[in-house]
């Protein structure tokens, strides 16, 4: 059995970059102290979720990779001897920005990065204004713990990305996330949204026979423009096993650190019971490359 402990850091953020990073560091240390060998942070964890508005001044929040944040988190990963998954606003070149997840190995080096492929453009989630779609593909990042299939938030709704990560040998699917409720939605609608969010990722676990880790923000963040009531991020970070079963789930409304045992070898047995990869009709899927199969 090949089992390791995974830490999930679900937290609210403040407007102070230094305070937020110190809070992140403290929570990462809590996970490591409790035996976590892999720690995963939420999407764009350094700052409030700035994509609620379209403001060119927010581009000043972006950093180069390598840069100040990679130095900070790389040193922390090395000190604690952990693999660490972070999520940063990357300045690639003047006028070219990405929503980028960076993975640090246990020696503090950058094991790899993933640039968010699917970019939303919804009310209060104006990400197309800020982020260029990723160009690194759906390729797992090799670490000393194994191959991590890393994607970011909106990517979680697309089975194609999860499948390609699995076909490329990912042993885990990991989704740093920033998603929440608009206050005027009815309670039953809010529950449907949360249920759908969990179900789609648990479906990736089932369809591909590998565990899934999702780490979401928590707490209310106001809309700087005042046009909406802001976003109440619903937390609920979780780990699901290769049959979609919940291994752990966080609260909807509190900062919380989860540390969970994940058996990555169990995927082999599950795939023997449910041989979905064996039975795929790869000769019949050409239509998947079309926008829509018009008659």
C-alpha positions as CSV (number, residue, x, y, z in Angstrom):
1,X,0.0,0.0,0.0
2,X,1.4,3.4,-1.0
3,X,-0.3,5.9,1.2
4,X,0.6,9.5,2.0
5,X,-1.0,12.3,4.0
6,X,-2.5,15.3,2.2
7,X,-3.2,18.6,3.8
8,X,-5.9,21.0,2.6
9,X,-5.7,24.7,3.7
10,X,-9.2,26.3,3.4
11,X,-9.0,29.9,4.6
12,X,-10.4,33.4,4.3
13,X,-8.1,36.2,3.1
14,X,-7.4,39.8,4.0
15,X,-6.4,42.8,1.9
16,X,-2.9,42.6,3.4
17,X,-0.6,40.5,1.3
18,X,1.9,40.1,4.2
19,X,-0.8,39.1,6.7
20,X,-2.4,36.6,4.3
21,X,1.0,35.0,3.4
22,X,1.9,34.6,7.1
23,X,-1.6,33.1,7.8
24,X,-1.0,30.7,4.9
25,X,2.4,29.8,6.3
26,X,1.0,29.1,9.7
27,X,-1.7,26.9,8.3
28,X,0.7,25.0,6.1
29,X,2.9,24.4,9.2
30,X,-0.2,23.0,11.0
31,X,-0.7,20.5,8.2
32,X,2.9,19.5,8.1
33,X,3.0,19.1,11.9
34,X,0.1,16.8,11.6
35,X,2.0,14.6,9.1
36,X,1.0,16.1,5.8
37,X,3.5,15.3,3.0
38,X,1.5,17.1,0.3
39,X,-0.2,20.4,1.1
40,X,-2.7,22.1,-1.3
41,X,-3.7,25.8,-1.2
42,X,-6.8,27.4,-2.7
43,X,-7.0,29.4,-5.9
44,X,-5.3,32.8,-6.0
45,X,-4.7,32.5,-2.3
46,X,-2.5,35.6,-1.8
47,X,-5.1,38.2,-2.3
48,X,-8.9,38.8,-2.2
49,X,-10.6,37.5,-5.4
50,X,-10.0,40.6,-7.5
51,X,-11.9,39.2,-10.6
52,X,-15.2,40.6,-9.2
53,X,-14.4,43.8,-11.1
54,X,-12.5,44.7,-14.3
55,X,-9.8,47.1,-13.1
56,X,-6.5,47.5,-14.9
57,X,-4.8,48.4,-11.6
58,X,-5.3,44.8,-10.4
59,X,-2.7,43.7,-12.9
60,X,-0.2,45.2,-10.4
61,X,-1.0,42.2,-8.2
62,X,0.7,39.8,-10.6
63,X,4.2,38.4,-10.1
64,X,6.8,36.8,-12.2
65,X,7.6,33.1,-11.8
66,X,10.1,32.7,-10.3
67,X,9.4,35.8,-8.1
68,X,8.7,36.9,-4.5
69,X,6.0,34.3,-3.8
70,X,7.8,31.4,-5.3
71,X,10.8,32.3,-3.2
72,X,8.6,32.5,-0.1
73,X,6.7,29.2,-0.6
74,X,9.7,27.4,-2.0
75,X,11.7,28.1,1.2
76,X,8.7,27.0,3.3
77,X,8.3,23.7,1.4
78,X,12.0,23.0,1.9
79,X,11.9,23.9,5.6
80,X,8.9,21.6,6.2
81,X,10.0,18.9,3.8
82,X,6.7,18.9,1.9
83,X,5.3,19.0,-1.6
84,X,3.3,22.2,-1.8
85,X,0.7,23.2,-4.4
86,X,0.2,27.0,-4.7
87,X,-1.9,29.2,-7.0
88,X,-0.5,32.5,-8.3
89,X,-1.4,35.5,-10.6
90,X,1.5,35.1,-13.1
91,X,3.0,38.0,-15.0
92,X,4.6,36.2,-18.0
93,X,5.4,39.3,-20.0
94,X,4.1,42.9,-20.2
95,X,0.3,42.6,-21.0
96,X,0.4,38.8,-20.7
97,X,-0.9,37.2,-17.6
98,X,-2.0,33.7,-16.4
99,X,-3.8,32.1,-13.5
100,X,-1.0,29.7,-12.7
101,X,-0.6,26.9,-10.2
102,X,3.0,26.2,-9.1
103,X,4.2,23.0,-7.4
104,X,7.2,22.9,-5.1
105,X,9.0,19.6,-4.3
106,X,10.3,18.7,-0.9
107,X,13.7,20.4,-1.6
108,X,12.0,23.7,-2.3
109,X,12.6,23.5,-6.1
110,X,9.8,24.2,-8.6
111,X,8.6,20.8,-9.7
112,X,6.4,22.3,-12.4
113,X,3.5,24.6,-13.1
114,X,0.1,24.5,-14.7
115,X,-1.7,27.5,-16.4
116,X,-5.5,27.5,-16.1
117,X,-6.9,26.3,-19.4
118,X,-10.6,27.2,-19.1
119,X,-11.2,30.8,-18.3
120,X,-14.7,31.9,-17.1
121,X,-16.5,35.2,-17.8
122,X,-19.5,35.4,-15.6
123,X,-20.9,38.2,-13.4
124,X,-18.4,38.7,-10.5
125,X,-16.0,36.2,-12.2
126,X,-14.5,38.4,-14.9
127,X,-11.4,36.2,-15.4
128,X,-11.2,36.7,-19.2
129,X,-10.2,40.3,-18.5
130,X,-7.2,39.2,-16.6
131,X,-6.0,35.7,-17.7
132,X,-4.8,34.4,-21.0
133,X,-5.8,30.7,-21.4
134,X,-3.1,28.2,-20.5
135,X,-0.7,26.7,-23.0
136,X,1.0,23.9,-21.0
137,X,-1.7,21.3,-21.7
138,X,-3.0,18.7,-19.4
139,X,0.2,17.1,-18.3
140,X,0.8,15.8,-14.7
141,X,3.6,17.4,-12.7
142,X,6.2,14.8,-11.5
143,X,7.1,15.1,-7.8
144,X,8.9,13.0,-5.3
145,X,5.5,11.8,-4.1
146,X,4.1,11.0,-7.5
147,X,2.4,12.5,-10.6
148,X,0.0,15.3,-9.7
149,X,-2.8,16.1,-12.2
150,X,-3.2,19.8,-11.4
151,X,-6.0,21.9,-12.7
152,X,-7.7,25.1,-11.5
153,X,-11.3,25.9,-10.6
154,X,-13.3,26.4,-13.8
155,X,-11.3,23.5,-15.3
156,X,-13.1,21.2,-12.9
157,X,-16.3,21.3,-15.0
158,X,-14.7,19.8,-18.0
159,X,-14.3,15.9,-18.1
160,X,-11.9,16.2,-21.0
161,X,-9.1,17.8,-18.9
162,X,-9.5,15.2,-16.1
163,X,-9.4,12.4,-18.6
164,X,-6.3,13.7,-20.3
165,X,-4.6,14.1,-17.0
166,X,-5.4,10.5,-16.2
167,X,-4.3,9.2,-19.6
168,X,-1.0,11.0,-19.0
169,X,-0.5,9.1,-15.8
170,X,-1.8,11.4,-13.1
171,X,-2.2,9.6,-9.7
172,X,-4.2,12.4,-8.2
173,X,-6.4,15.1,-9.6
174,X,-6.0,18.4,-7.7
175,X,-8.2,21.5,-8.0
176,X,-7.4,24.8,-6.2
177,X,-10.7,26.7,-6.4
178,X,-12.5,30.0,-5.7
179,X,-16.3,29.5,-5.9
180,X,-19.2,30.7,-3.9
181,X,-22.7,32.0,-3.7
182,X,-24.4,35.2,-4.7
183,X,-26.5,36.3,-1.8
184,X,-29.8,36.8,-3.7
185,X,-29.9,33.2,-4.9
186,X,-32.6,31.1,-3.1
187,X,-31.4,28.5,-0.6
188,X,-32.4,25.6,-2.8
189,X,-30.5,27.1,-5.7
190,X,-27.4,27.5,-3.6
191,X,-27.6,23.9,-2.5
192,X,-27.9,22.7,-6.2
193,X,-24.8,24.7,-7.1
194,X,-22.8,23.3,-4.2
195,X,-24.0,19.7,-5.0
196,X,-23.1,20.1,-8.7
197,X,-19.6,21.3,-7.8
198,X,-19.0,18.3,-5.7
199,X,-20.7,15.8,-8.0
200,X,-18.7,16.8,-11.1
201,X,-15.4,16.3,-9.4
202,X,-16.4,13.1,-7.7
203,X,-17.5,12.0,-11.2
204,X,-13.9,12.6,-12.4
205,X,-12.7,10.4,-9.6
206,X,-15.1,7.6,-10.6
207,X,-14.6,7.9,-14.4
208,X,-10.8,7.8,-14.1
209,X,-10.4,5.7,-11.0
210,X,-8.1,8.1,-9.1
211,X,-8.5,10.3,-6.0
212,X,-9.6,14.0,-6.3
213,X,-8.6,16.9,-4.0
214,X,-10.5,20.2,-4.2
215,X,-9.5,23.2,-2.0
216,X,-11.9,26.2,-2.0
217,X,-11.8,29.6,-0.4
218,X,-14.2,30.5,2.5
219,X,-15.7,33.7,3.8
220,X,-17.4,36.7,2.3
221,X,-15.5,39.1,0.0
222,X,-17.2,42.3,-1.0
223,X,-17.6,43.6,-4.5
224,X,-15.3,46.7,-4.7
225,X,-17.6,48.2,-7.3
226,X,-20.7,47.8,-5.1
227,X,-22.7,46.5,-8.0
228,X,-23.3,43.1,-6.3
229,X,-23.4,41.9,-2.8
230,X,-20.0,40.2,-3.2
231,X,-19.3,36.5,-3.1
232,X,-19.8,34.2,-0.1
233,X,-17.2,31.5,-0.8
234,X,-18.7,28.2,0.3
235,X,-15.6,26.3,1.5
236,X,-16.5,22.6,1.5
237,X,-13.0,21.6,0.5
238,X,-12.8,17.8,0.2
239,X,-10.9,14.7,-0.8
240,X,-12.7,11.9,-2.7
241,X,-11.4,8.4,-3.3
242,X,-11.2,6.6,-6.7
243,X,-14.9,5.5,-6.4
244,X,-16.0,9.0,-5.6
245,X,-16.4,8.4,-1.9
246,X,-15.8,11.3,0.5
247,X,-12.6,10.7,2.5
248,X,-13.0,14.1,4.2
249,X,-14.9,17.3,3.8
250,X,-14.5,20.8,5.4
251,X,-17.2,23.1,6.6
252,X,-18.9,25.7,4.4
253,X,-18.2,28.7,6.6
254,X,-14.9,28.3,8.6
255,X,-11.2,28.4,8.1
256,X,-10.1,24.8,8.3
257,X,-7.1,22.6,7.8
258,X,-7.8,19.0,6.8
259,X,-5.1,16.2,6.8
260,X,-6.2,13.1,5.1
261,X,-4.6,9.7,4.3
262,X,-4.8,8.9,0.6
263,X,-4.0,5.5,-0.8
264,X,-2.9,6.0,-4.4
265,X,-2.3,2.3,-5.0
266,X,-6.0,1.6,-4.4
267,X,-6.6,3.1,-7.9
268,X,-5.1,0.0,-9.4
269,X,-7.6,-2.3,-7.7
270,X,-10.5,0.0,-8.5
271,X,-9.6,0.1,-12.2
272,X,-9.6,-3.7,-12.2
273,X,-13.1,-3.7,-10.9
274,X,-14.3,-0.9,-13.1
275,X,-12.1,-1.1,-16.3
276,X,-13.4,2.1,-17.9
277,X,-10.0,2.8,-19.5
278,X,-10.1,-0.7,-21.1
279,X,-13.5,-0.3,-22.5
280,X,-13.2,3.2,-24.0
281,X,-14.1,3.3,-27.7
282,X,-11.3,5.4,-28.9
283,X,-12.2,4.6,-32.5
284,X,-15.6,6.4,-32.0
285,X,-14.8,9.7,-30.3
286,X,-13.8,11.9,-33.2
287,X,-16.8,14.2,-32.5
288,X,-15.3,15.3,-29.2
289,X,-13.0,17.6,-31.1
290,X,-15.9,19.6,-32.6
291,X,-17.5,22.6,-30.9
292,X,-20.9,20.9,-31.5
293,X,-22.0,18.0,-33.7
294,X,-24.3,19.9,-36.1
295,X,-26.4,17.7,-38.4
